[in-house]
């Protein structure tokens, strides 16, 4: 053999599957196709195009570059003047442009005939698919969409600002908001001394005119600092107030926001999160001066839904990559997919992803129906923190396991799964960590136990023969949580599992629902994946939920 042929032989791609790319993320996901089957045909065609885009080599390259080339803060110019601008790589702007054109920031509020009555569910499909590509740029889009709920507390502000929010044109120019073709909004809640305890905030707001205040203080985390305005909390004489704070004034001058630094985050690296000080900063009051927390919670509820949807999306992408890998790699004389221990691990994981996906879309549907249906209103109130807790908290461990299924080549930055793994913890932390979600559920229990009874009635119906026993267990967990605050996490997890199983049954998932119910609600406690009983056909689970590419 010649020198050249020996060298070529060394570098042949032996036993290495092709990258998981160019596979339609929508069409290859039977569950999401089923979940969207009742939506308008124009939406399903849009999802088909989006599914092709998010796995395309071009889009994946944009995601890689946006995360590799992190935002840069420029506090001062050459003359020593304050600039307070953050510069992003062109890949970030390309991602933002595409996602805003898709309406991820606006479609829930557009009142389009094709989505009427399904606004949140229709948007959730877009969000779920886009999360499989890149999550950092979804942060400002989430806040922009959710901010409309807070702006509604002040009709005049809503009238002036919402039309700009509803524009699907991405405008990254550094100009006053009303001079732009489209805008994005950020959020500033947390401070050093308080964190989640926003009642401990020390930022101050002084009334200077009708509906106008002057703010001063410090925010420890303010995400997406190049947003055109921010929803912020500050103390007024009447209590905590909620404000809309433009970044630039109408004449183009700065509105007193001085960025101290950008946070060096573990993940979510394409997106900038800042620490900011402000003095003499003008803001518009949203709602009543003492009702700031209630006002911003309308926004927070929507961002919690997005956290859960995004976590389900990146779990799906990581699992799809792992399943694709084991179908194309041979070990010990067999394809990995045919090794029983590997198949069982992946099938066990697939059940969690299916349960999480079904559950987040059930929550989105409850948002759409809450105004007209008391049962959906109860579901939205009780289950938002439950779903956010379980789905977001599950993601890091599941994505790690998917990485391990791939092996050493899964632990390299070239793979998208590395980005998914770094991204996963933020959704569990942002907008309320696990303890905050558990305490929120306990707060609802203490104030409106009848809402839980409404949830239990639905679960008992949808779980069929297992319904009564499952609800008995949930009632026991509820009673325990009422006596012992620390037991609220047990209640939350049991409620999430029961609701996920119920939704799988309601969707007609058959054997998938049976396997989820028996392994999650009837089985013993276990710490790792792969302990699924042999009586469940692991290969059937995988082939059904992750069909091989044709």
N, C-alpha and C positions, 0 to 999 in steps of 0.2 A: 504494500500500500504506500502510495506516495506521501511525502510530507504534507502536501496541501490537503489530501483527502483525509489523513489522520486528524489534522487540525479541524477540518469541517465536521468530522464525526464527533469530536469532543463537544461541539456546540450545537449539535442537533437537539431539537426540543423533544426529548424522549419522555414519555409518560407525564407530560405536562399539559393539562387541559387548556384550551384557549380561554382568554379572559371572558368573564360574564359581561358581554357587551353586545349591543345590537339586537337584544331580545326584548320584545315589547313588554314593558313592565305591567301594562294593563291587561293585555290579552293573555299573558302567561299566568295570571292570577285568577283562578276560577272564582274565588270568594268575592273579590272586588267586582268582577264582572257581574256576579249574581246580585251583589248589594246595590249596584247601579242600574240593574235591569229595568226598574220601574221609572227611571228618569227619562227625560225627553231624548229623542234620537240625536238631536244636535249636540247634546251634552256627551252622549256616548261616543260620537264621532270625535269630539274634542279630546276626550280621555284617550282614545286610540292614538291620536296624534301625539299627545303628551307622553303616553307610554313609550312610543318610539323614541321621542326626544331624550327622555331622562337617562336612557341606557346607551345612547349614541356615543361613539368615541369623541365626537366634538364637544358634547355637553360634559362628558366625564373629564375632559381636558380642562374645560373652564372651571369645573369644581376643584380640580387639583391646583390649578394656578391661583385661584382666589384664596385658597387656604395656605398655600406655600408662600405667597407674597402678601403678608399680613398688612393691615392698615397702618398708616404712619401719621402721627400727630405733629402738626406744625403750630406751635404756640405763638411764634413771633416771626415777623418779616425782616428783611435786610436792614431796615431803618430802626429796628427795635420795637416796631408797632405790634400790637396784639393782632394775631390772625385767627387763632382758635378754629382751625380747619383740620379735617382728617382726610387724607388722600388714600384712595382705594385703587387697587389694580384694575385694569380694564376688564378683566374676567368677572369681577364683582358687578360692574355696571352692566355687562352682558347678561348675567343671571337676573339681575333686578329688572332689566328691560323686558326680558321674556316673561318673567313671573307677573309683572304688573300688566303686561298685555293680556295675560291669562286671567287677570282679575282676582288674584289671590288676596289683594288688599281691599277689594271693593265689592266683589260679586254678591256678598251676603246682604248688601243694602241697595242693590240696583233695581229691584222689583222688575226683573226681566220676565216676560211671559213664560219662557222655557223653564225657569226655575221656581216659579211662584209656588209657595207652600213647601218647597224643598231647598230653600236657599242655603242653609247651613250644611245639609247633607251633600248637595251638589258641589259646594266649595270644598268640603272635606275630602272628596275624591281627588280633586286637584292637589290639595295640600299633601295628602297621603302619597301620591305619586311623585310630587316634587321633592318631598323629604328624602326619597330614595336617591336623589341626585346630590343635593347639597342643602344643609339646614341653616347655615349661618345667615344667608340672605333672607331666610324666612322670618327672622326675628323682627326687623322693621316692618315687614308686611303684616305679621300678626298684630303688632301694636297699632298699626295704622287702621286695620280693619276693626279691631276691638275698641279703638278710641271713639268711634262713632257713638257707641253706647253711652260714653261719658259726656260727649258733646251734646247729646239730646237733653241733658239737664238744663241747658241754657239755649232757648230757641233762637236768639239772635246770633249767638256764636255758631250754632248748627247751620243756620241759613247761610252764613258767610263762608264757612270752612268746609262743610261736607261736599259741596259741588267740586271743590278742588281735590278732595280725597277720592271721589268717585271717578275721576279721570284715570283712564288706563294708559296714559302717556308718562313714561319715566323721564323726569327732568332733574338731572344732577347738578344743575347750575347753582351757584352760590348767590341767590337773589332772594328778596323778600317773598314770602309765600304767595301773596296775591298777584305777583308778577310772573308766576311759574305756570306751566301747563298742567302740572300734577305735583302733588306733595306727599310726603310721608311724615308720620308722627312717631315720637318715641315716648318714653316714660321715665320719670324720676321719683321713686318712692323711698328707697332705703337710705339710711344714714348710719354713720359709724356706731353711734351709741345705741341705736335701736334695732337695725336690721329689719326683721319681720315685724317687730313691734313698732308699727308706724305711728302709734299714739305717742311714742317717745320722741318723735321728730322735733327738732329745735329750729328748723327754718321758719322764718317769720314772713307774714304778709300784712301790709298796711294799706287800707283803702285810700285811694287817691281820686276816685271818680265813680260814676255809676257803672258798677260791674267791673271796674279796673282796680288792680292792686299793684303795689310795688313789693317785690320779694327779695329777701336776702337769706343766705345760708349756704349749705353744703350738702351735696348728694354723693354718697359713697359709690353707688352704681347708677349710672344713667346710660342706658343702652342706646345704640345707634345715634351717636352724637351729631351726625350730619343731617339728622331729621330736620324738617322745617319748623317744627314746634314740638313741645313736650307736655304731657299731662303730668302735673307735679302736685305734691301735697305740701302744705305749709300751715303754720299756726296762725289763726286769726283770733281776735278777742272773743269770738263766739265758739271757738274750737277749731279742729282741723278742717281746712278748706281744700278744695280741689281746683286746680287752675290749668288753663291752657296758656303755655308760655312760648311765644315765638322765639326762634333763634336770632332772627334779624328783624329790625324794625322796618316800618314802611319806607323810610328814606335810605335803607340799605345799611345803616349803622348797626353795630352789635348791640344786643339786648342785655349786656352785662354778664353773660355766661362765659366763664373762663375755665377751660379744660386744664386740669392739673396733670393728668396722665391717662394713658390707656391701660386697661387691665391686661396683664399677661396671662391669658386663660389657658387651661388645659386643652379645651376644645373650643368649638364655635369660633375658630380663629379668623375666619374670613370677615366676621362681623366685629365692629369696634364696640367696646363697652368702656365708658369713661368715668372718671372722678371729676366732679365739677364744683366750682365755687361761684357764687353769684351775689351781686350787690346792685340795688337799684334796678332790678329786673322787672319789667312790666308783664303782667299776666291777667287773663280774663277769668273771673270766677265762674265755675261750672256748678250750678245748683246753689244751695244755700251755704253761707259761710261755715256753719258748724256741721255740715253733712258731707264733708269731703271723703271720708272713708266709705260711706254708703255709695257715693257717686262713683268712686274709682273701682269699687267692687263689681259694678256692672261691666266694666272693662276687663277686670281680672278674671271674671267667670269665663269670658270668651277666650282669653289667652290660655286658660287652663285646658279648655277643649283642644286648642291647637297643640299644646304640649303633648297631650295624649295621642292625638292623631299623628304627629311627627314621630313620636317614639314607636308607634305601631308601624309606620312606614319604614323607618331605618331597620327595625327588626326584620321586616319582610325582605328588604334588600340584602341584609347580611345572610339570612337563611337561604335566599335564592342563590347567592354566590357560593355558599357552602355546599348546597345540594348539587349545583352545577359542577363543582370541583370533584365531588366524590363520584359522580357519574363518569368522569373522564380520567380517573387515576386508578391504576392497578397496584395492589399491595398484597403480598403473600399469595400470588397466583390468582387473585380475584379482583374484580373491580371493587372499589371501596363501597359502592352502593350495595353490593351483594354480601358484604361482611355483616352478619347479623347484629353484632354489637354496635357497629356504626349506624346501621339502619334504625335501630331502636332508639339511639340517642337523638338522631335527627327527627324521627317521628314524634318523640316526646316534646321536643322543642317546637315542632310544627303545630302541635295542639295549642301551645301557649300563644303563638303568633295568630292562629285562627281565632282563638277566644278574644285576644286583645283587639283584633281588627273588627270582629263582629260587635264588640262592646263599644268601641269609639264611634262607630257609625250609628248604633242605637242611641247613644248620647246626642249626637248631632241631630238625629231625627226628633228627639224630644225637645231640642231648642226650637225646631221649626213648628212643633205642634203645641208648645206650652201655653200659648195665648188662648187657644180654643179648647184645650183638653186638660182637665185637672190632673188626670193620671200622668200625663206627660210633664206637666208643671212640677209635680212631685218628683218624678224621675230626674228632671234636670237639676232640681235643688239638692236632692239627696245624693245622686250618683255622680255629679261633677267632681267633687273631691275624691270619691271612691275610685272612679275610673282613672283620674289623674294619678292618684297614689299607686294603684296596682300596675298600670301599664308602664308608667315612667320608671318605677322602681325595678321592674322586671328587666328592662332593656339592657343595662350594662352587663348583667350576668349572662343573658342569652346571647348577646353579641360576642362576648368573650368565648362562650362555648362554640359558637359558629366558627370563630377564629381558630380554635383548637382543632376542630374537625378538618380544617384546611391544612393545619400543621405549620411548620416553620415558615412556609411561604405566605401564610396568613399574617405573619408578624412583621410585615414590611410596609413601608409607607407607600409603595407603588399601588397597593391594593386599596380600593375604596373602603373596605371593611375596617382598615385602620382609622380612617376618618370617622366612620360610624361609631367606632368604639370610644374615641375621644369625645365625640359629640353626645353620647348617650346620657352621661350624668346630669347635664345641664337642665334637661326637662324635669327631672325629679327635684331639683333644687329651686329652679326659677318659679316664681308665682306660688310659692308655698311648698316647703319640704314635706317629707312624710308625716312628721309630727303635726305640722300645721294642718295638713289635710285631715288627719285623724281627729284632731280637736274640732275642726269645722264640722265633721260628721256628728261628733258628740254634741256640738252646739245646736244642730238641727234636731237631734234626738231630744234634747232638753226642752226645746221650744215648740216642737211640732211632731210629736210621736205619731200622730195620725198619718203623716206623710210616709213613715216607714210601713205602716199597715197597708197603705196603697201599693207600695213597692212589693211587699210580701205577697199580696193578693195576685199581682201580675206574675211573680216568680212561681208561685204554686201552680198557677194555670199553665204556664209555658213549660214547666219541668215535668208535667204529666205525673206518672206513677211515683216519681221521686220527690215531687213537689212538697207534699205535706211534711215529710221527715226533714227535708232541707230547711223549710221555714221554721220548724221546731228548733233546729239547731241555731238558726239565725236569731230567733227570739231569746234563746238562752244566752247567746253572745251579746245581745242588746241589753239584757238584764245585768250581765256581768259588767259591761261598759258603763252602765248607769251607776254602779257601785264603785267601780275602779277605773279612773280615767286612763290609766296605763293600758288597760285592756281594750281600748278603742281601736288599736291597730289590728288586733285579732278580729274584731267585728268588721273592720274595713276590708280585710283580706277575704274573709269568708263571704261577705256580701259581693265583692268583686267576682269571685269564682262562681258563685251561684248565678249572678247576673250574666256572666259570660256563657255559662252552660245553657241558661234559659234562652239566650239570644241565638245560640247555635241550633237549638231545637226549633225555635220559632222560624229560623231560616230554612229548616228542612235539611240540616247537615247530617242527619242519620247516624252512621257509624262514627263519624268524627265527634258528634255531640255525645254519643255514648261513651267513647273513649275519654273525652275530656271530663265528663261527669264522674266516671268511676275512678279515674286516676287523681283527680283534684279534690273531689268532695267525699268519695267513699274510701279512698286509699289512706295508708299511713303517711306520716310526715317523712319527707326525704329532702336531702340538701342538694343533690345533683340530678342532672338529666340522665335518662337511660334506664330508669328502673320501671319503665312501662311493662306491664305483664305481657307474656308471650301470647296470650289469647287474643290480644289486639293485633291485627295484621299491620305491622309497622310499614311494610312496603306499600300496602294499599293507601295508608295515610299520606305517605310521601308522594306517591304517583298521582293521587287525587289533588292534593294541594299545590304540588310543584310539578306539573306535567313536563315531561321531557320536551325540549325544543325539537320541532319537526324539521 
